[in-house]
Amino acid sequence: MNRIRRLGCLALCLVLAGCDFFFIPRTQTVDLSQFTRFTLLQSGALGFCPVEGAVFSADIVVDASGQLVFNASVLAEGVAGVDQCVADTDLSAPCRVETPLPQRILSEDEVQSVMDVFSSVQLSAQDPLCAATIFEPCLVRRFAWGSFSVSDLSCADPQLSSEPILDLLEQLRAGSEVPPE
């Protein structure tokens, strides 16, 4: 349906000869590697659909000695009425409990990975079709580097290309897991 709507708008654009807007590159790369604090927070909007077991919230902070300190949490299944469930707008959804991972200092290789990803963050201008599109997000992710905050919602302006950052956080999460004895 969305593809048909886009094709219809493109056809109208061609007829009206105002097509330049659709073909102008609308993505920019920004360097956010000089941060002192990075934060990822997730919340529900119309529903709530976080990925259980994946990074739910994260913090990377430059400490007084210049080292990067990683804090994160994941969601695990909980028991309603027993556990402190993460707020949900869908009353039929299962109880989810935010579980913190051990705080740790990142290794040199991990610091390099953070710098590589944060030095080339992709931001896109809002899709012009958002003005005429209704969407129902079930998950709102906010990424912040100090006072600069951005979302990966499809109609956010600017919109963050979050996949490289989410992949990075999953790699850091995997490094936080304690191997079984």
C-alpha positions, -999 to 999 in steps of 0.1 A, spaced: 0 0 0 28 24 10 46 16 -23 15 23 -43 10 56 -25 46 66 -32 43 57 -69 11 78 -71 29 108 -55 58 103 -79 35 102 -109 18 134 -97 53 150 -92 62 141 -127 30 157 -141 36 188 -121 73 190 -129 82 195 -93 103 164 -91 136 178 -79 125 174 -43 122 136 -45 157 132 -61 177 155 -39 199 136 -14 184 141 20 208 122 42 237 137 60 265 121 80 274 137 113 303 131 137 291 126 172 323 109 185 333 138 208 305 129 232 308 128 270 275 109 275 254 88 251 220 75 261 194 52 245 159 52 260 129 33 246 92 37 253 59 27 240 36 49 219 6 31 204 14 -2 220 48 -14 231 69 -39 212 105 -40 226 126 -70 217 130 -91 248 166 -99 255 180 -71 234 194 -39 248 165 -19 262 184 11 276 220 21 274 245 47 286 281 52 275 298 78 297 333 92 295 346 90 331 371 114 348 400 93 336 388 94 299 376 58 299 343 48 284 319 32 309 290 11 296 257 6 314 228 -12 298 197 -31 306 177 -58 288 140 -68 292 132 -102 306 98 -118 312 84 -110 346 53 -119 367 25 -93 369 17 -84 405 50 -97 417 77 -79 396 79 -42 388 68 -44 352 78 -19 326 49 4 319 29 -8 289 0 7 270 -12 -28 260 -28 -44 291 -28 -78 274 10 -77 269 31 -99 291 49 -84 321 85 -73 312 111 -64 338 141 -42 331 172 -61 341 205 -41 344 237 -56 331 270 -52 350 286 -18 345 319 -21 328 348 -2 312 350 -8 275 381 -24 260 403 -6 235 387 -25 206 352 -16 219 362 20 223 374 20 187 341 4 175 322 32 194 343 59 178 339 43 143 301 41 146 296 75 163 319 93 138 295 85 109 260 88 122 234 90 94 205 114 97 178 118 71 153 146 65 117 137 71 100 119 43 76 144 26 50 117 25 48 117 63 25 147 62 -1 125 44 7 92 62 -7 78 94 16 55 112 13 38 146 46 32 162 48 6 190 83 16 200 99 50 203 137 51 206 155 82 217 192 85 211 211 113 228 247 125 226 248 151 253 221 177 245 217 164 209 187 141 208 172 122 178 148 94 171 146 66 146 108 70 141 100 69 104 85 104 104 110 120 128 128 151 115 157 143 114 154 106 114 183 85 127 195 55 108 197 34 140 208 0 128 246 6 132 241 20 167 218 -8 177 242 -34 163 270 -17 183 250 -18 215 243 -55 210 280 -62 205 287 -43 238 259 -62 255 274 -95 244 307 -84 259 289 -78 292 276 -113 296 293 -134 321 304 -167 306 290 -198 324 314 -214 349 
